[in-house]
Amino acid sequence: MKLSSPARRALASAGYLRLEQFSKLTEAEILKLHGMGPKALKQIRQALAAKGQSFDDGS
């Protein structure tokens, strides 16, 4: 997964370093991070799907 530099910095500064961590978060939580946008969210969603995982649905 090749994220933009701002997206990588946003995730790293929030402590998200492993793909598996995103399955415990909602898409809305990720989008709140400064530097994260729809393209980065889509890339993360696709990487999770490739491993049979997804974002938390918030319920």
Phi, psi and chi 1 to 4 in degrees:
 res  aa     phi    psi   chi1   chi2   chi3   chi4
   1 MET       -  124.1  169.1  174.3   56.0      -
   2 LYS  -110.8   95.3  178.8   74.7  170.3  142.2
   3 LEU   -89.9  156.9  -65.4  174.4      -      -
   4 SER   -66.4  159.8   68.0      -      -      -
   5 SER   -59.1  -45.8  -66.7      -      -      -
   6 PRO   -59.8  -38.8  -24.4   33.4      -      -
   7 ALA   -66.5  -43.5      -      -      -      -
   8 ARG   -62.0  -42.8  -76.1 -165.4  -42.8  -91.8
   9 ARG   -64.0  -42.2  -76.5 -167.7  -60.0  -90.4
  10 ALA   -60.4  -45.6      -      -      -      -
  11 LEU   -67.1  -45.0  -66.4  171.9      -      -
  12 ALA   -63.9  -42.1      -      -      -      -
  13 SER   -68.2  -25.3   68.6      -      -      -
  14 ALA   -87.0   -3.4      -      -      -      -
  15 GLY    89.2   13.7      -      -      -      -
  16 TYR   -95.6  103.0  -57.4  121.8      -      -
  17 LEU  -116.3  -16.2  -55.3  173.9      -      -
  18 ARG  -122.6  143.0  -66.2 -174.0  -28.6  -88.6
  19 LEU   -56.7  -38.4 -175.9   61.4      -      -
  20 GLU   -59.8  -26.3  -61.5   77.9   31.4      -
  21 GLN   -63.4  -27.9  -68.8  174.5  -71.7      -
  22 PHE   -72.0  -20.6  -63.1  108.9      -      -
  23 SER   -70.2  -11.7   63.8      -      -      -
  24 LYS   -98.2   -0.2  -64.7  179.7  175.6   81.2
  25 LEU  -117.1  154.2  -57.8  167.8      -      -
  26 THR   -89.5  161.4   64.5      -      -      -
  27 GLU   -61.2  -37.3  -68.4 -175.1   13.5      -
  28 ALA   -61.8  -38.1      -      -      -      -
  29 GLU   -64.4  -39.5  -70.1  172.4  -48.6      -
  30 ILE   -67.7  -42.7  -65.0  -64.6      -      -
  31 LEU   -65.9  -19.0  -75.8  174.4      -      -
  32 LYS   -71.5  -19.7  -72.0  179.9 -175.6  176.7
  33 LEU   -73.0  131.2  -61.3  174.1      -      -
  34 HIS   -63.2  125.5  180.0   73.9      -      -
  35 GLY   106.3  -10.9      -      -      -      -
  36 MET   -96.5  135.6  -69.3  -60.4  -62.9      -
  37 GLY  -136.9 -177.0      -      -      -      -
  38 PRO   -60.1  -35.6  -16.7   23.5      -      -
  39 LYS   -66.8  -46.5 -177.8  177.5  177.9 -178.3
  40 ALA   -64.3  -40.0      -      -      -      -
  41 LEU   -61.5  -42.3 -172.9   65.9      -      -
  42 LYS   -62.2  -42.2 -180.0 -179.0  176.1 -176.9
  43 GLN   -63.4  -41.3  -69.6  173.0  -48.6      -
  44 ILE   -66.8  -43.2  -64.9  169.4      -      -
  45 ARG   -57.3  -44.0 -169.0 -177.4  -52.1  116.7
  46 GLN   -66.7  -39.8  -70.5  172.0  -22.4      -
  47 ALA   -65.6  -40.1      -      -      -      -
  48 LEU   -63.6  -45.1  -76.2  168.5      -      -
  49 ALA   -60.5  -36.8      -      -      -      -
  50 ALA   -63.1  -23.6      -      -      -      -
  51 LYS  -103.9   11.5  -66.8 -166.7  174.1 -110.0
  52 GLY    74.7   22.5      -      -      -      -
  53 GLN  -119.3  172.7  -60.5  177.3  -15.3      -
  54 SER  -154.0  170.3   64.7      -      -      -
  55 PHE   -66.6  157.8  -76.8  107.3      -      -
  56 ASP   -66.0  141.0 -174.7   24.6      -      -
  57 ASP   -85.4   -0.4   64.4    6.6      -      -
  58 GLY    85.8    1.3      -      -      -      -
  59 SER   -95.0      -   56.5      -      -      -
